[in-house]
């Protein structure tokens, strides 16, 4: 694979797909091992794991239905184009927004800052939609702490920040994660060397 074939759009798409798996799908847990590093199995030959399989998060939609997982978007939400379109149709969602990039020298990768913006709808009178946002944040950050390599091309750095909204926007709840990734870039070529 050529480093030149890596693009920021591909990076965003890979991150959107992985977050979709984290929030909506099942992610296999790690197998249990004995002191010698041997993988453990139960009596029936099934692989023993530390926490089983993570199941997808269930969210409420504004129309009263439920959905497993959330929809991911690149940079921003789509525009409403018809008179009967409603912004509620996008909830639950997450947006993967590239904010900045920096490269310290010729041969080092891009240090790309990404904001992951989260939004859900929850009209329960308990007014605790923030707990869903907190769980989304924890699932995403825990995953990239444990598995920093994304699609064998991008590496999550441990420098992460998150925030929950501080305003009351019931029944809408928001939060965000700021993450940094190393994204490879083309190497400088010197035709006279």
Secondary structure, 3 states (H helix, E strand, C coil): CCHHHCCHHHHHHHHHHHHHHHHHCCEECCECECCCCCECECCCCCECECCCEECCCEEECCCCCEEECCEEEECCCCCCCCCCCCHHHHCCEEEEEEEEEECCCCCCCEEEEEEEEEEEECCCCCCCCHHHHHHHHHHHHHHHHHCCEECCCEEECCCCEEEECCCCCCCEEEEEEEEEEEECCCCCCCCCC
